[in-house]
Structure formats: C-alpha cells, structure tokens
Amino acid sequence: MDDMRWQRPPTSDSDSDEMDQGPEPLLTEGEYLQELAQNMKPIAVHLRSGEIFRGTIEYYDQRFIRLTRKGEPNLFIFKQDIKYFCEE
C-alpha cells in the first residue's frame, strides 16, 4: 500500500499533448513593432503627459517611433514619453 502513493497518476493523451506544446512564444518589442508597421495596424499612443495620438507606425528604432496620421502632421515620439499603446 505504501508503494502506491509514490506512483504517478495516469494521464490522458490530451494532457500530454498540451504539456508537450509548451507556452506560446512571446514577441520582443522589435518584432511587435515590426508587425504593427508592416500590417499598418491603427494604434492609440498614450503619453505620460496624458495626451493620446492615433495613427500607424511607419518607422521605429531604439529611441522613438514615427506615427503616421491621416490629415495631421506625422509625429516622432520618444519611447521614454510613451506610457503605453494599444491596437484599435
């Protein structure tokens, strides 16, 4: 009876398949920005100052993003000034 408590409980085939897949890989910042720029996904950029700008990312590097806006001037926004941004 004591030997039984050390045995691993049987698992179903579906449990082992889910475990073998592992977690979904996360995108790095550069990969995510590249995806947004290539697909021209509209985003809302929320700045630390409380301002919100909407547009698409045309260019980015380590320090800033270039936000293209329709009917308004394009903006270069330093990443240090960005609180967060989200897809619309």
Residue pairs with C-beta under 8 A, 6 or more apart in sequence:
27 35
30 60
33 57
33 60
33 65
34 60
35 41
36 43
36 56
36 57
36 87
37 56
37 57
37 58
37 59
37 60
40 56
41 56
41 87
41 88
42 54
42 55
42 56
42 87
42 88
43 54
43 55
43 56
43 57
43 67
43 85
43 86
43 87
43 88
44 52
44 53
44 54
44 85
44 86
44 88
45 52
45 53
45 54
45 55
45 65
45 67
45 77
45 82
45 85
46 52
46 82
46 83
46 84
46 85
46 86
47 53
47 77
47 81
47 82
47 83
48 81
48 82
48 83
49 81
53 67
53 69
53 75
53 77
54 69
54 88
55 67
55 68
55 69
55 70
55 72
55 74
55 75
56 67
56 68
57 65
57 66
57 67
57 68
58 66
58 67
58 68
58 74
59 65
59 66
60 66
62 79
63 78
63 79
63 80
64 76
64 77
64 78
64 79
65 76
65 77
65 79
65 82
66 74
66 75
66 76
66 77
67 74
67 75
67 76
67 77
68 74
69 75
